[in-house]
Amino acid sequence: MEKNSFSEALEVLRNGGVILYPTDTVWGLGCDATNPEAVARIYEIKKRSDSKSLVLLASDLDMVARYIREIPDMAIQLVEVNDKPMTIIYPGALTGQECRGLAHNTVAQDGSVGIRIPVVDFCRDLVHRFGRPIVSTSANISGEPTPRKFADIPQQIKDAVDFIVDPSLERNSTGSASSIIKVGLDGTIDIIRK
């Protein structure tokens, strides 16, 4: 990505905007995961109920630790051995402005939140430079197929965002969704999606 393009994506995120970007899996809609107004816009763009939680991207486990009450030991082990896109659902998300936590509308009703540490440099660098988690939800209208390539993204989605990242970066995406694993503090593991 060109430096000015990278800078522009960061600027849009910092100003509460929504970006369309290639993740390590599929094209995603992204925003500041600590900004409830920006998150609400993503639900609106996707025509999706805000009762469903969203997947977030973090740059590393240190960032995850700032937004979770306690990281289960099993989650640390999974992250350390993982080499493919994997979303972990952590219990005990920290929300609210007083603790500079996640936006309430990114978290499931049980207080859990799905977070992935991207395996490609572009996403990890973007989140690292931004300094906070970024929403990563597929760039489609709710209930419609997930677009695997930029060309598959509905024009309605492209028109609704504030910035589109250089489509040539999709070459680093797998084109398929991540695995999702829910981890409990007691070490229990529930595989939600392989």
Helices and strands as residue ranges (DSSP letters): H 3-14, E 19-22, E 27-30, H 36-46, E 55-57, H 61-65, H 73-81, E 86-90, G 104-106, E 113-116, H 121-130, E 134-135, E 137-138, G 150-152, H 155-160, E 163-164, G 167-172, E 179-183, E 189-193
